[in-house]
């Protein structure tokens, strides 16, 4: 077997992966999930000062967990990207109060940047193939455009500009 036979399947897999990744807000979802995971890790930091007790302790675990879920759902269901983006932006800001200053600022920034990317992402619309003739070569100029219907004016621009000013003929009232 030659080296070319092994690279062809790998190139096909890479192409399919790239196409799948570009069809969804992959980077945004990854950043949101990483931000939530980083916040969860900092909650387990062995620092006695960063203790949370009671409802705030529950929120400290709930906010990053929902961020991780938002990141995964953003990748798997890009149709709901606006909801997940807004939710991750709000939770990223809330994490400043609940999760050790937003995971020491790093997790909060990852969640906010990911939420902004998710909100800005738009799906690529595929163009329908043209049914007309093949395109002209690069060096040729396009031909003159034909009027769509017969009611389009056929006079030149110079003739229209040199005509005497005044109301149009069809708007003049006949006096008798």
GIDAZI-V768801 format. One record per residue. RES is the residue in one letter. PHI is phi as a letter, one per 40 degrees, with the letter a starting at -180 (* if undefined). OMEGA is omega as a letter, one per 30 degrees, with the letter a starting at -180 (NA if undefined). Layout:
res->RES phi->PHI omega->OMEGA
res->RES phi->PHI omega->OMEGA
This chain:
res->X phi->* omega->l
res->X phi->c omega->a
res->X phi->c omega->a
res->X phi->c omega->a
res->X phi->c omega->a
res->X phi->c omega->a
res->X phi->c omega->a
res->X phi->c omega->l
res->X phi->c omega->l
res->X phi->c omega->l
res->X phi->c omega->l
res->X phi->c omega->l
res->X phi->c omega->l
res->X phi->c omega->l
res->X phi->c omega->l
res->X phi->c omega->l
res->X phi->c omega->a
res->X phi->c omega->l
res->X phi->c omega->l
res->X phi->c omega->a
res->X phi->c omega->a
res->X phi->c omega->l
res->X phi->c omega->a
res->X phi->a omega->l
res->X phi->c omega->a
res->X phi->c omega->a
res->X phi->c omega->l
res->X phi->c omega->l
res->X phi->c omega->l
res->X phi->c omega->l
res->X phi->c omega->l
res->X phi->c omega->l
res->X phi->c omega->l
res->X phi->c omega->l
res->X phi->c omega->l
res->X phi->c omega->l
res->X phi->c omega->l
res->X phi->c omega->l
res->X phi->c omega->l
res->X phi->c omega->l
res->X phi->c omega->a
res->X phi->c omega->l
res->X phi->c omega->a
res->X phi->c omega->l
res->X phi->c omega->a
res->X phi->c omega->l
res->X phi->b omega->a
res->X phi->c omega->a
res->X phi->c omega->a
res->X phi->c omega->l
res->X phi->c omega->l
res->X phi->b omega->a
res->X phi->b omega->l
res->X phi->g omega->a
res->X phi->c omega->l
res->X phi->c omega->l
res->X phi->c omega->l
res->X phi->c omega->l
res->X phi->c omega->l
res->X phi->c omega->l
res->X phi->c omega->a
res->X phi->c omega->a
res->X phi->c omega->l
res->X phi->c omega->l
res->X phi->c omega->l
res->X phi->c omega->l
res->X phi->c omega->l
res->X phi->c omega->l
res->X phi->c omega->l
res->X phi->c omega->l
res->X phi->c omega->l
res->X phi->c omega->l
res->X phi->c omega->l
res->X phi->c omega->l
res->X phi->c omega->a
res->X phi->c omega->a
res->X phi->b omega->a
res->X phi->c omega->l
res->X phi->c omega->a
res->X phi->b omega->a
res->X phi->c omega->a
res->X phi->c omega->l
res->X phi->c omega->a
res->X phi->c omega->l
res->X phi->c omega->a
res->X phi->c omega->l
res->X phi->c omega->l
res->X phi->c omega->l
res->X phi->c omega->l
res->X phi->c omega->a
res->X phi->c omega->l
res->X phi->c omega->l
res->X phi->c omega->l
res->X phi->c omega->a
res->X phi->c omega->l
res->X phi->d omega->a
res->X phi->c omega->a
res->X phi->b omega->a
res->X phi->b omega->l
res->X phi->f omega->a
res->X phi->f omega->l
res->X phi->g omega->a
res->X phi->g omega->a
res->X phi->f omega->l
res->X phi->g omega->a
res->X phi->c omega->a
res->X phi->c omega->l
res->X phi->c omega->l
res->X phi->c omega->l
res->X phi->c omega->a
res->X phi->c omega->a
res->X phi->c omega->l
res->X phi->c omega->l
res->X phi->c omega->l
res->X phi->c omega->l
res->X phi->c omega->l
res->X phi->c omega->l
res->X phi->c omega->l
res->X phi->c omega->a
res->X phi->c omega->a
res->X phi->c omega->l
res->X phi->b omega->l
res->X phi->c omega->l
res->X phi->c omega->l
res->X phi->c omega->l
res->X phi->c omega->l
res->X phi->c omega->l
res->X phi->c omega->l
res->X phi->c omega->a
res->X phi->c omega->l
res->X phi->c omega->a
res->X phi->c omega->l
res->X phi->c omega->a
res->X phi->c omega->a
res->X phi->c omega->a
res->X phi->c omega->l
res->X phi->d omega->a
res->X phi->c omega->a
res->X phi->c omega->a
res->X phi->c omega->l
res->X phi->c omega->l
res->X phi->c omega->a
res->X phi->c omega->l
res->X phi->c omega->l
res->X phi->c omega->l
res->X phi->c omega->l
res->X phi->c omega->a
res->X phi->c omega->l
res->X phi->b omega->a
res->X phi->c omega->a
res->X phi->c omega->l
res->X phi->c omega->a
res->X phi->c omega->l
res->X phi->b omega->l
res->X phi->c omega->l
res->X phi->c omega->a
res->X phi->c omega->l
res->X phi->c omega->l
res->X phi->c omega->l
res->X phi->c omega->a
res->X phi->c omega->a
res->X phi->c omega->l
res->X phi->c omega->a
res->X phi->c omega->a
res->X phi->c omega->a
res->X phi->i omega->a
res->X phi->c omega->a
res->X phi->c omega->a
res->X phi->c omega->a
res->X phi->c omega->l
res->X phi->b omega->l
res->X phi->c omega->l
res->X phi->c omega->l
res->X phi->c omega->l
res->X phi->b omega->a
res->X phi->a omega->NA
